[in-house]
Amino acid sequence: MADRKAELERKKLKLEQMRKEREEKNRQRKVKEGGEEKKVAPTSSGQSQDLRAQTDELLSSLGIPPASGNDSQAVVQPVKETVGPNEGAPATSAVTTQQASRRKAKLTVTKVGETNIPPRENVTYSKETQTIVVDTTEKEGHRFGARGPWDYYDDHSDDTCSLSSLVRVLTYDDPRGHSDEDTDSIDVHPAPTHHKMPHVENVHPTLTQEDIQKQEEKPSAPATKDSPVTMVKKVIELSEEEKKQIMMTEEFQTFFNKTTRVVERALDEEIDIFVDYAGGESEDMESDLRAGERLKLQRNFFDERWSKHRTVTSLDWSKQHPELLVASYNANEDSPNDPDGVTLIWNSKFKKTTPEYVFHCQSPVMSSCFAEFHPNLVVGGTYSGQIVLWDNRVNKRTPIQRTPLSAAAHTHPVYCINVVGTQNAHNLISVSTDGKMCSWSLDMLSQPQDSMELQHKQSKAVAVTCFSFLSGDVNNFVVGSEDCTVYTACRHGGKTGISEAFEGHMGPITGIDCHNVPGQIDFSPYFLTSSFDWTLKLWSIKDQKFLHSFEDNSDYVYDVQWSPIHPALFASVDGDGRLDLWNLNNETEVPTASVVAEGGVALNHCRWHGSGSSIAVGDDVGRIHIYDVAENTANPKMDEWSRFVRTLQELKQQAVEREEESSLGSVSMTSPLR
């Protein structure tokens, strides 16, 4: 043992001496100039390597691993690297650093937790297509697809699409051939400088636990290496109770009512694709034939559910939406469980066969009209005496307001309602068959703003069946009654109520209309009446005797109305199903045009469209007929107003002669015989 220790001491001294010699040589080498340094460097390097080799041999012979006394010095030693499983090239040389230390460091493998923080989403907008088709083929000029290699993430509104889409990232070719296991190593080498172009790879984005659960719930087709991952949404089946609950919500009802009307319009439209805008000979012949048809049936409005077995009781066109027509109907005796009163709004612009809106109430609706200054409101007068108000903005068919059944309001059937006034000051006027007239505000129907009893000479109440305001007047109006008499009345002033009576009809008055055609001459004092006595009569409020009696009908005449654009044209309907057009400038004894409705029905109401080119008539079986009026009949000529003045003068002269003849006849009848 002593010899062994002595030998070790000698070797340590020798190593120390060799170390000092090497340090001295290194110091001298640094002092020398640059040229001399280049010459000495290889020699010193070779000597250093020889000394290092000798030292290692001595230490190895003693069983001591090679070590260095200076931690800052390192020796380059070639080693061979293990060939990876995916590489066939020979192992390259690597640089290893051996540190001189008293004890060898023990290295262990440690798992490092990673946290993936997604990049901040930058929302950008462009006019290019948002959907990106990943093209893995490398074509000239299109290697990176449509949007280039700088789009790292594709933005999608759908969560499932964003998860399934592939993320484009830039990667570099690794010449060292490191695998994923290299990330667990503590020996981290600095990244070398790359001189190759980057290439694009499709990398899946990091999935959270919630995203993984969504993928498990939604089965998807197996993705291949080259095909993108596609997600299939799972259809959720609702139970019958859930379906009914959704269908009963207000949002669904609003959506369903709106979309069904739109779909019905689209399905019922018929477009003629063979229209010849150049105007061929065939069109010229057709236009000549149409010129001879003064009245032509355009279409019918009828609904099996709501119109069948009901009688049309009133008609009115909307002024805000000229294509809309409101019609009221009485009770259906064959269906006692259905509502007694029905009001339907029809659309003449589209060829759909169902009404736009359906409203109903508990009492038969005897009259209806659009609220002129409120396009969404519809007013109705009922057989019970109530005034009801519907609103098409509300998802309900019943009235949103109604008047009370009390002595302050109506208690008898209301056949007459109308909105009069201006945009800022207007009222709803209603008259019932007991002679009570009420003025209402559409904002509050709980009680009338004003009311009065229509009585003639304070004797008895006037049973009003129809009324009409003079053109441009909200105070003076005329009414027709069941006692065969026409009365003039006013709402305000010293002579409030009934003022004068016009006798001439032999039956109840069914319709009345004042002249309201604007033009060069004012014809507002003239009005027309229809009656059960089979006649129509022309009157003037300035004369209590009728100017002319039109006696071409052979049944009850139910309604009459002036044309809105022609001063001398009016229409009438009767119980035989006849629609007559009278042009007083052409003929006063027979109608200018006449048509009979099919089916042997009785026509009981007529209303001109605001354009004057068509007219709507209702019958006793719930059907509405729309007739087009020929242009040469509907449109007035420039001299129609002056011609109508001459026509009225002739009619007045004939009325005077008729009165003289009747007076002479009565005198001869009452004179005594000699």
C-alpha positions in Angstrom: 0.0 0.0 0.0 2.8 2.4 0.7 4.4 1.8 -2.7 1.0 2.4 -4.2 0.6 5.7 -2.4 4.1 6.7 -3.3 3.5 6.0 -7.0 0.3 8.0 -6.9 2.1 10.9 -5.4 4.8 10.8 -8.0 2.1 10.8 -10.8 0.3 13.7 -9.2 3.5 15.7 -9.1 4.2 14.8 -12.6 0.7 15.9 -13.7 1.1 19.2 -11.8 4.4 19.8 -13.5 2.8 19.1 -16.9 -0.1 21.4 -16.1 2.3 24.2 -15.2 4.3 23.7 -18.3 1.2 23.8 -20.4 0.0 27.1 -18.7 3.4 28.7 -19.3 3.3 27.8 -22.9 -0.2 29.2 -23.3 0.9 32.4 -21.7 3.9 32.8 -24.0 1.8 32.0 -27.0 -0.7 34.8 -26.2 2.1 37.3 -25.9 3.6 36.7 -29.3 2.6 38.6 -32.4 -0.1 37.6 -34.9 2.3 36.1 -37.5 4.3 34.2 -34.9 1.1 33.1 -33.2 0.0 31.3 -36.4 3.2 29.4 -36.6 3.3 28.4 -32.9 -0.4 27.5 -32.6 -0.3 24.2 -34.4 2.8 23.1 -32.4 1.3 24.1 -29.1 -2.0 22.5 -30.0 -0.3 19.2 -30.9 1.8 19.3 -27.7 -1.3 20.0 -25.7 -3.1 17.1 -27.3 -0.1 14.8 -26.6 0.0 15.9 -23.0 -3.7 15.4 -22.6 -3.4 11.9 -24.1 -0.6 11.0 -21.8 -2.5 12.3 -18.8 -5.6 10.3 -19.7 -3.5 7.1 -20.1 -2.0 7.5 -16.7 -5.4 8.1 -15.1 -6.9 5.2 -16.9 -4.1 2.8 -15.8 -4.9 3.8 -12.2 -8.7 3.3 -12.7 -9.5 7.0 -12.3 -11.7 8.6 -14.9 -10.0 11.3 -16.9 -10.5 14.8 -15.4 -9.2 18.3 -15.8 -8.1 20.6 -13.0 -9.5 23.7 -14.8 -13.3 24.0 -15.3 -12.9 26.5 -18.0 -10.9 24.3 -20.3 -12.6 21.9 -22.7 -11.2 19.3 -25.1 -12.9 18.5 -28.4 -13.3 14.7 -28.7 -15.0 13.0 -31.7 -17.9 10.8 -30.7 -20.5 8.9 -32.7 -24.2 9.7 -32.4 -26.8 7.0 -32.4 -28.7 6.8 -35.6 -32.4 7.6 -35.3 -35.1 5.1 -36.2 -36.3 7.2 -39.2 -32.9 8.0 -40.5 -30.6 5.9 -42.7 -27.6 8.3 -42.8 -24.5 7.7 -40.8 -24.1 9.3 -37.4 -22.6 12.8 -37.5 -20.0 14.1 -35.1 -21.3 16.1 -32.1 -19.6 18.4 -29.7 -19.7 17.3 -26.1 -18.4 19.2 -23.2 -16.7 17.4 -20.3 -16.4 19.4 -17.2 -13.8 18.9 -14.6 -15.5 18.4 -11.3 -14.9 16.4 -8.2 -18.2 14.5 -8.5 -20.0 13.4 -11.7 -23.4 15.1 -12.1 -26.4 12.8 -12.1 -29.0 13.7 -14.8 -32.6 12.7 -14.6 -35.6 13.1 -17.1 -38.2 15.6 -15.9 -41.6 16.2 -17.4 -42.3 19.9 -18.0 -45.9 21.1 -18.0 -46.8 23.0 -21.1 -49.5 25.7 -21.3 -50.8 26.7 -24.8 -52.1 30.2 -24.9 -53.9 30.9 -28.1 -52.9 34.1 -30.0 -55.0 37.2 -29.9 -57.7 37.1 -32.5 -57.3 39.9 -35.0 -60.7 40.5 -36.7 -60.1 41.6 -40.3 -62.5 42.1 -43.1 -61.8 41.6 -46.8 -63.8 41.2 -50.0 -62.2 37.8 -50.8 -63.9 34.5 -50.1 -63.8 33.6 -46.4 -63.7 29.8 -47.0 -60.2 28.6 -47.6 -59.6 25.4 -49.5 -56.4 23.7 -48.3 -54.4 22.6 -51.4 -51.5 20.4 -50.5 -50.3 20.1 -54.1 -47.5 22.5 -55.0 -48.5 24.3 -58.2 -46.5 27.1 -59.6 -47.7 30.4 -58.1 -50.3 28.6 -55.9 -48.3 26.7 -53.4 -49.8 28.4 -50.3 -53.4 28.5 -51.5 -55.6 31.6 -52.1 -54.6 33.6 -49.0 -50.8 32.9 -48.7 -48.6 31.4 -46.0 -49.1 34.2 -43.5 -52.7 33.2 -42.5 -51.9 31.1 -39.4 -55.5 30.7 -38.3 -58.7 30.6 -40.2 -61.5 32.5 -38.6 -64.9 30.8 -38.5 -68.1 31.8 -36.8 -69.1 28.2 -36.0 -67.2 26.6 -33.1 -67.3 23.2 -34.6 -65.8 24.4 -37.9 -63.0 26.2 -36.1 -62.1 23.0 -34.2 -62.2 20.8 -37.3 -60.3 23.2 -39.5 -56.6 22.8 -40.0 -54.1 25.5 -38.8 -51.4 26.5 -41.1 -48.0 27.1 -39.5 -44.4 27.6 -40.7 -41.9 24.9 -40.0 -38.3 24.4 -41.0 -36.5 21.3 -42.1 -34.4 20.0 -39.2 -31.0 18.7 -40.5 -30.2 17.1 -37.2 -33.2 14.9 -37.3 -34.5 15.5 -33.8 -37.7 13.8 -32.8 -40.3 14.7 -30.3 -38.3 12.9 -27.6 -35.6 15.5 -27.8 -37.8 18.0 -26.0 -37.3 16.0 -22.8 -33.6 16.4 -22.8 -31.9 18.9 -20.6 -29.0 19.4 -23.0 -30.5 22.2 -25.2 -28.4 23.1 -28.2 -28.6 26.5 -29.8 -30.7 26.6 -33.0 -28.4 26.7 -36.0 -28.9 29.2 -38.8 -31.1 27.8 -41.5 -30.6 28.6 -45.2 -33.6 26.7 -46.5 -37.0 28.1 -47.5 -39.8 27.4 -45.0 -42.7 25.1 -46.0 -46.3 25.0 -44.8 -47.7 22.1 -42.8 -51.3 21.5 -41.7 -51.3 21.3 -37.9 -54.4 20.8 -35.8 -55.1 23.5 -33.2 -54.9 22.7 -29.5 -58.1 21.3 -28.2 -59.5 22.0 -24.8 -61.4 19.6 -22.6 -64.7 21.1 -23.6 -63.8 20.8 -27.4 -62.9 17.2 -26.9 -66.3 16.5 -25.3 -68.1 18.2 -28.2 -66.2 16.0 -30.6 -67.2 12.9 -28.7 -70.8 13.9 -28.7 -70.8 14.7 -32.5 -69.6 11.7 -34.5 -67.4 12.5 -37.4 -66.0 10.6 -40.3 -62.4 9.2 -39.9 -59.9 11.7 -41.2 -57.1 10.7 -43.4 -53.7 12.2 -43.7 -54.5 14.3 -46.7 -58.1 15.0 -46.0 -59.3 17.7 -43.6 -61.3 16.8 -40.5 -65.1 17.2 -41.1 -67.6 17.5 -38.3 -71.2 16.2 -38.6 -73.7 18.0 -36.4 -76.0 15.8 -34.4 -79.7 16.5 -35.0 -81.4 17.0 -31.7 -84.8 15.3 -31.6 -87.5 17.3 -29.7 -90.3 15.7 -27.9 -93.9 16.5 -28.8 -94.3 18.5 -25.6 -91.2 20.6 -26.5 -92.5 21.2 -30.0 -95.8 22.4 -28.7 -94.1 24.6 -26.2 -92.1 26.2 -29.0 -95.0 26.6 -31.3 -97.0 28.4 -28.6 -94.3 31.1 -28.1 -95.0 34.6 -29.4 -91.8 34.7 -31.3 -92.7 31.6 -33.3 -96.2 32.8 -34.0 -94.9 36.1 -35.3 -92.3 34.3 -37.5 -94.8 31.8 -38.8 -97.5 34.3 -39.6 -95.1 36.5 -41.5 -93.4 33.8 -43.5 -96.5 32.0 -44.5 -97.9 35.1 -46.1 -94.6 35.6 -48.0 -94.6 32.0 -49.2 -98.2 32.1 -50.3 -97.5 35.2 -52.4 -94.6 33.5 -54.1 -96.4 30.2 -54.8 -99.5 31.8 -56.3 -97.7 34.2 -58.7 -97.9 33.5 -62.4 -95.3 35.2 -64.6 -95.8 35.4 -68.4 -92.3 34.8 -69.9 -93.6 35.2 -73.4 -94.3 39.0 -73.1 -93.4 40.7 -76.4 -92.4 44.3 -75.5 -92.0 45.1 -79.2 -95.8 44.9 -79.6 -96.8 42.4 -82.3 -100.0 42.2 -84.3 -101.6 39.7 -81.9 -101.3 42.2 -79.0 -103.0 44.8 -81.1 -105.9 42.5 -81.7 -106.2 41.7 -78.0 -106.1 45.3 -77.1 -109.0 46.0 -79.5 -111.0 43.2 -77.9 -110.3 44.5 -74.4 -111.4 47.9 -75.4 -114.9 46.5 -76.0 -115.0 44.8 -72.6 -115.9 47.6 -70.2 -116.2 45.3 -67.2 -114.0 42.2 -66.9 -113.8 39.9 -64.0 -110.2 39.9 -62.6 -110.4 37.5 -59.7 -112.5 36.3 -56.7 -111.8 36.3 -53.0 -113.2 33.4 -51.0 -112.0 31.3 -48.1 -113.6 27.9 -47.3 -112.9 28.2 -43.6 -114.1 31.8 -43.0 -116.2 33.0 -46.0 -118.4 30.0 -46.6 -122.1 30.4 -45.6 -121.6 34.0 -44.7 -122.9 37.2 -46.2 -120.6 40.1 -47.1 -121.8 43.1 -45.0 -119.3 45.8 -45.9 -116.2 46.6 -48.0 -113.5 49.2 -47.8 -110.1 49.8 -49.5 -107.1 51.0 -47.6 -105.7 54.4 -48.6 -102.2 53.8 -47.1 -101.9 50.3 -48.8 -104.2 50.5 -51.9 -103.9 46.7 -52.6 -105.6 45.8 -49.3 -109.3 45.3 -49.0 -111.2 44.7 -45.8 -114.5 42.8 -45.8 -116.8 42.0 -42.9 -119.2 39.0 -42.7 -122.2 38.1 -40.6 -122.7 34.8 -38.6 -122.5 31.4 -40.1 -125.7 29.6 -39.1 -124.2 26.2 -40.1 -121.3 26.5 -37.7 -122.6 27.6 -34.3 -119.2 27.0 -32.7 -117.4 29.5 -35.0 -117.2 33.2 -34.2 -120.3 35.1 -35.2 -118.4 38.0 -36.6 -115.5 37.7 -39.1 -113.4 40.4 -40.8 -110.9 39.4 -43.5 -108.2 41.5 -45.1 -107.5 40.5 -48.7 -104.5 41.4 -50.9 -105.2 42.2 -54.5 -101.6 42.6 -55.5 -100.7 39.0 -55.2 -102.6 36.0 -56.5 -102.7 34.2 -53.2 -106.1 32.7 -52.4 -106.0 33.1 -48.6 -106.6 36.4 -46.7 -103.7 38.4 -45.3 -105.3 38.7 -41.9 -108.3 37.1 -40.1 -110.1 38.9 -37.3 -113.2 37.9 -35.5 -115.4 38.8 -32.6 -118.4 37.5 -30.7 -121.1 39.5 -32.6 -121.7 39.7 -36.3 -119.8 42.5 -37.9 -122.2 44.8 -39.9 -119.7 47.4 -41.0 -116.0 47.8 -41.2 -113.3 50.3 -42.4 -109.6 51.0 -42.3 -108.6 53.8 -39.9 -107.5 56.3 -42.4 -104.6 57.8 -40.4 -103.6 54.5 -38.7 -102.7 52.0 -41.4 -102.5 49.1 -38.9 -106.0 49.5 -37.3 -109.3 48.1 -38.5 -112.6 49.3 -37.1 -115.8 47.3 -37.0 -119.4 47.9 -36.0 -121.3 44.9 -34.7 -124.9 43.8 -34.5 -124.8 44.0 -30.7 -123.9 47.7 -30.8 -120.2 47.4 -29.9 -117.4 49.2 -31.8 -114.4 46.9 -32.0 -110.8 47.7 -33.0 -108.2 45.2 -34.4 -104.5 45.8 -34.8 -102.6 43.7 -37.3 -99.3 44.2 -35.4 -100.7 42.1 -32.5 -100.6 38.3 -32.8 -104.3 37.9 -31.9 -107.5 37.8 -33.9 -109.7 39.2 -31.3 -110.2 43.0 -30.8 -107.6 44.9 -28.8 -110.3 47.5 -27.9 -114.1 47.5 -27.7 -116.8 49.9 -26.6 -118.9 49.0 -23.6 -122.5 47.9 -23.8 -124.1 50.7 -21.9 -126.5 53.6 -22.3 -123.6 56.0 -23.0 -122.7 54.0 -26.2 -124.7 52.0 -28.8 -127.1 49.3 -27.9 -128.5 48.7 -31.4 -126.8 47.4 -34.6 -124.2 49.7 -36.1 -124.4 49.8 -39.9 -122.5 53.1 -40.3 -118.9 53.8 -39.2 -116.3 56.2 -40.8 -113.1 58.1 -39.8 -113.3 61.8 -40.6 -111.0 64.7 -40.0 -107.3 65.3 -40.6 -104.0 63.7 -39.5 -103.8 65.8 -36.4 -107.6 66.0 -35.6 -109.8 63.1 -36.6 -112.6 61.1 -35.0 -114.4 57.8 -35.5 -118.1 58.5 -36.3 -120.7 55.7 -35.7 -124.5 55.7 -36.1 -126.8 52.9 -34.9 -130.3 51.9 -36.0 -131.8 53.6 -33.0 -130.7 57.0 -34.3 -127.8 57.5 -31.9 -124.6 59.1 -33.3 -121.3 58.9 -31.3 -117.9 60.4 -31.9 -114.9 58.4 -30.6 -111.2 58.7 -30.2 -109.3 55.7 -31.4 -107.0 55.9 -28.5 -109.9 55.4 -26.0 -113.1 53.5 -26.7 -114.2 53.3 -23.1 -116.7 56.2 -23.7 -117.6 58.4 -26.6 -116.3 62.0 -26.8 -119.7 63.2 -28.0 -123.1 61.7 -28.8 -126.5 62.9 -30.0 -129.9 61.5 -31.0 -130.9 61.9 -34.6 -134.6 62.8 -34.5 -136.8 64.5 -37.1 -138.9 67.3 -35.7 -138.5 65.9 -32.2 -141.0 63.2 -33.0 -139.2 59.9 -33.3 -135.7 58.5 -33.7 -134.4 58.0 -37.2 -133.5 54.3 -37.9 -130.3 55.0 -39.8 -129.2 52.3 -42.3 -126.4 54.3 -44.2 -124.7 57.7 -44.1 -122.2 59.7 -46.0 -120.3 63.0 -45.3 -120.2 65.7 -47.9 -116.8 66.0 -49.7 -114.2 67.8 -47.6 -116.7 68.4 -44.8 -116.6 66.8 -41.3 -119.7 68.5 -40.0 -122.5 68.1 -42.6 -123.7 64.6 -43.7 -126.7 62.8 -45.1 -128.3 59.6 -43.8 -130.7 57.0 -45.2 -133.3 55.4 -43.0 -135.7 52.5 -42.8 -138.7 54.8 -43.2 -137.8 55.4 -47.0 -136.6 59.0 -46.2 -133.2 60.7 -46.6 -132.2 63.3 -44.1 -129.5 65.9 -43.9 -127.8 66.6 -40.5 -124.9 68.3 -38.9 -122.7 67.5 -35.9 -122.0 71.0 -34.6 -123.5 74.5 -34.8 -126.9 76.0 -34.1 -128.8 73.3 -36.1 -127.3 70.2 -34.6 -129.0 67.0 -35.6 -131.6 66.4 -38.4 -132.3 69.5 -40.5 -134.2 68.5 -43.6 -136.0 65.4 -45.0 -136.0 64.2 -48.6 -138.9 62.0 -49.6 -139.1 60.1 -52.8 -138.3 56.4 -52.3 -140.9 53.8 -51.7 -138.7 51.4 -49.7 -135.9 51.5 -47.1 -132.7 53.2 -48.1 -129.9 50.7 -48.6 -127.0 52.9 -49.8 -126.1 56.5 -50.0 -123.0 58.3 -51.4 -122.0 62.0 -51.8 -120.1 63.2 -54.9 -116.5 63.6 -54.0 -114.6 63.8 -57.3 -112.1 66.7 -57.3 -112.0 68.8 -60.4 -112.7 72.1 -62.1 -116.3 72.4 -60.8 -117.6 71.5 -57.3 -120.3 68.8 -57.4 -120.3 68.1 -53.6 -124.0 69.0 -53.1 -125.1 66.0 -55.2 -125.6 62.5 -53.8 -127.0 59.2 -54.9 -129.3 56.7 -53.1 -130.4 53.1 -53.6 -133.5 51.5 -52.2 -135.6 48.4 -51.9 -138.0 50.0 -54.3 -135.7 48.8 -57.3 -134.6 52.4 -58.0 -131.6 54.7 -57.8 -132.1 58.4 -57.3 -129.9 61.5 -57.8 -130.4 64.3 -55.3 -129.1 67.7 -54.4 -129.0 69.1 -50.8 -130.3 72.4 -52.2 -133.5 70.7 -53.5 -135.8 68.4 -51.5 -137.0 66.7 -54.7 -134.9 64.1 -56.5 -133.4 65.2 -59.8 -133.6 61.9 -61.5 -134.7 58.3 -60.9 -132.9 55.4 -62.5 -135.4 52.6 -62.9 -133.7 49.9 -65.0 -133.4 47.3 -62.2 -135.9 44.5 -61.5 -134.8 43.7 -57.9 -133.7 45.3 -54.7 -130.8 47.8 -55.3 -128.4 47.2 -52.4 -125.6 49.7 -52.9 -124.4 52.7 -55.0 -121.2 54.7 -55.2 -119.6 57.4 -57.3 -116.4 56.8 -59.2 -113.4 58.5 -57.4 -112.0 60.0 -60.7 -114.9 60.4 -63.1 -117.5 63.1 -62.4 -120.4 61.5 -64.2 -119.7 57.8 -63.5 -121.2 55.6 -60.7 -121.8 52.0 -60.0 -124.7 50.0 -58.5 -125.5 46.4 -57.5 -128.8 44.6 -57.1 -130.4 41.4 -56.0 -130.2 39.9 -59.5 -126.4 39.8 -59.3 -126.1 42.8 -61.7 -123.2 45.3 -61.5 -124.1 48.4 -63.5 -122.0 51.3 -64.5 -123.8 54.5 -65.3 -122.2 57.4 -67.3 -124.7 60.2 -67.0 -122.9 62.2 -69.8 -123.7 59.4 -72.3 -127.0 58.0 -71.1 -129.4 58.5 -68.1 -132.0 55.8 -68.8 -129.9 52.6 -69.2 -126.4 51.7 -67.8 -123.3 52.2 -69.9 -122.0 48.8 -68.9 -123.5 45.9 -67.1 -122.3 42.4 -66.0 -124.1 39.6 -64.1 -122.1 37.6 -61.5 -122.0 33.8 -61.9 -123.9 31.5 -59.7 -127.2 33.3 -59.4 -126.0 35.3 -56.3 -127.2 38.6 -55.0 -124.7 41.5 -55.0 -125.1 43.6 -51.9 -122.1 45.9 -51.7 -119.7 47.7 -54.1 -116.6 49.8 -53.5 -114.4 51.5 -56.1 -110.7 51.2 -55.9 -108.9 54.5 -55.3 -107.4 54.4 -58.8 -110.9 54.2 -60.3 -109.8 51.4 -62.6 -111.4 48.5 -60.7 -114.3 47.8 -58.4 -115.0 45.2 -55.7 -118.4 43.8 -55.1 -119.6 41.4 -52.4 -122.4 38.8 -52.6 -124.7 36.9 -50.2 -122.6 33.7 -50.2 -119.4 35.3 -48.9 -117.6 35.8 -52.2 -115.9 39.0 -53.3 -115.6 39.8 -57.1 -113.0 42.2 -58.4 -113.8 43.7 -61.8 -111.5 45.7 -64.0 -113.1 48.7 -65.7 -111.9 49.6 -69.3 -109.8 52.7 -69.6 -112.1 54.4 -72.0 -114.9 54.0 -69.5 -113.0 54.6 -66.2 -110.8 57.6 -67.2 -112.5 60.9 -67.8 -111.9 63.2 -70.7 -111.1 66.9 -70.3 -114.6 68.0 -71.1 -116.4 65.6 -68.7 -117.0 68.2 -66.0 -118.5 70.8 -68.4 -120.6 68.1 -70.0 -121.8 67.0 -66.5 -122.9 70.5 -65.8 -125.1 70.5 -68.9 -126.4 67.0 -68.0 -127.5 68.2 -64.5 -129.2 71.3 -66.0 -131.2 69.0 -68.3 -132.1 66.7 -65.4 -133.2 69.7 -63.3 -135.4 70.9 -66.2 -136.9 67.4 -66.5 -137.6 67.4 -62.7 -139.4 70.7 -62.9 -141.6 69.4 -65.8 -142.3 66.2 -63.8 -143.4 68.2 -60.8 -145.7 70.3 -62.9 -147.2 67.3 -64.5 -147.7 65.6 -61.1 -149.3 68.8 -59.6 -151.7 69.1 -62.6 -152.6 65.4 -62.2 -153.3 65.8 -58.5 -155.5 68.9 -59.2 -157.5 67.1 -61.9 -158.0 64.1 -59.5 -159.3 66.3 -56.7 -161.6 68.6 -58.8 -165.4 67.9 -58.5 -167.3 66.4 -61.4 -169.9 68.6 -63.1 
